[in-house]
Amino acid sequence: MHRSPKKRRIAAARAAAENIIHQEEEAAAAAAAAAAAAEKSTAAATTTTTTSTADSIETDKLWEQHCQTMKLLRDNISALAEESASASSPSSSTATTTTTTSSLLALSTLKSLQRQLSLRISQTHASKAKEQRTQVEDASLALENLNYERNYLRGEIDTLKGWRANELEKMAWSELGGGAGAGAGAGAG
């Protein structure tokens, strides 16, 4: 059973369209794989959340120490203010020296705790920024890959839209007995 050239071209176009659809399905599968990779990075972020929870606990401990030191310092300052308001006596001079020494120690501790808190917070923000940057870079790379694949498939579609099976048409015309001249005339019209 012989098909007309028009039916053959339609069949070839249908096959090309099926091929394009298949390629688009593969692209959709690649997009699904990229989404799965994004979910994996979310799982990795959960792991780092556990690590950041440990950092948060340490930061909370430092903050607690900071608050306690601030209370001690406030109490010492209040005691010094009360002592200076009362009459100066030799016994209060020793108490004042002790309170002053305790206050200086509290100030030194407070300064150290503030440094540690600042460093911990800086490190936490830096690690979070690095994680976010990595996620953005991964998503950007996945997007670039998908855009490249989309553009490639569009180029394939455009190429196949203009595709003609000249050799098949010549063979069809020769089978029908039209010869090469008839094929050229029919191909032009």
Secondary structure as GFF3:
##gff-version 3
##sequence-region A 1 189
A	DSSP	alpha_helix	5	85	.	.	.	ID=ss1
A	DSSP	alpha_helix	90	161	.	.	.	ID=ss2
A	DSSP	alpha_helix	166	176	.	.	.	ID=ss3
A	DSSP	alpha_helix	179	188	.	.	.	ID=ss4
###
